[in-house]
Amino acid sequence: MADLPGHIGMPLFGDCSTEFYKDMMHFINKHTVKHKSTIFSARFLNTPTVFITSHAGVKELLNDHHDKIELGYKAFMHHLYGDNIIFTNGSQADSLRTILTSILTSEESKQHYQDVMKRITEKHLSTLEQSQPIAVYKFFKRVATEICLCLFLDMNLHQSEELSSQITTLTTAHWHGIVSVPVNLKLGPSKSTYRKALEAKAELLTIIHSKLSDRCTLFSETNEDGEFFNTQEAAGHLLLFISALIPKALASLLTSFILATADSPDFQQSLAFDLETLQNTYHEVQRMWPPLVGGRRLAKQDFDLCGYHIPAGHAIVYLTHHAQRDPGVFTDPDVFKPDRWKNSQYDDDDLFAVGNGPRDCIGRHLVQDMVKMIMQKLSAQFAWQLENPEKHSIQYKWLPVLRPKDEAMITFKVREHQ
Ligand code: HEM
């Protein structure tokens, strides 16, 4: 078994976190070329870390070695979220996944989700400014935030505008605390941002608890066989689901969908009635622009991956973005080709955008339903184009959630047959 290429470096001095956060793409490409390997090690966040960028490596990690690794987010996020599934492992994680999945996929939930998504999508589409270009990411973030608050807290933004805008402000302050963590490790704690985030967390939990006690959310129901978690645990999960992360990830996917199809009115129209094209385009958008460029794990024990030895105690960063553009798996990986999914050898399992294996995203069906419903309704009513048509020059901000660096401005025009 080969040793990992790369250098772990000395504590603090050998750390490459600054280089990574300055330009993540450059960092990965530089190390891949330097070590002639898609798997390499470096000191990152002051921890010996293995970077995995190949499709085979990510697939093997998330599926074949799931029992030798644990999720690696607790040290950075637990203080700002409190207990929830992403900080658990083993049988505790399995049972939480079963409980949460049963809530999210019950007939009652599905009906509620369909109604909420339809109502909010139609409301926002009716307000689309047709003559003026709009900042499309911001637009989708508003739509996704409203949908998430209605889905998980049964908030109706019209009826309770004040409370909703209070929650949105709080989730923003909370988010700023989360994204400042890697920077804090480098520059020392930014107390004001962190303290504001903790205060926002406390206020959000108070609102969530009051919603739970008013039995306003599907999470208020208790399981007949008593396996259900208590109110405290339910509140912890709701905090995760209403936090800014999920609306940002949804807005990212929807924005990428719009930008990728902005140069072709006929293709846009086909999304409204051709379900196969809609599905293939959804796959291709996830493949090329995953909202979360990667994930983190910790090795609990030694194991071998793709011919390399991974030592216990190492952190592991897997790069979804790179793995989904692996030329050994996807031909012309940087070209947007929805048709590659038509009658093809690829399927959902070849994507990592919503995770893969036993710890994949429990909201993946909800995400798919939401993105496809919004795109179908949008394309039935509107054609769209980018204000600056040089779409290939769009620069991306990769972290913490992918989005165009500069605001992408889109003009929507009602279709003539409407
Ligand atoms: C576009 C939106 C979304 C994206 C891109 C996304 C992506 C992901 C990814 C990549 C993972 C795996 C993380 C890892 O391997 O470390 C994950 C896990 C998870 N997602 Fe999502 N997600 C989205 C929306 C949602 C929604 C709407 C929910 C809630 C209903 C949700 C709940 C979760 C949970 C609870 C986990 C952790 C599962 C576990 O710990 O076993 N996600 N998501």
Residues whose N, C-alpha, C, O or C-beta is under 5 A from the ligand:
A	BS01	HEM	I85 I86 F241 I246 A249 L250 L253 P291 L292 G295 R296 F352 A353 V354 G355 P358 R359 D360 C361 I362 G363 L366 V367
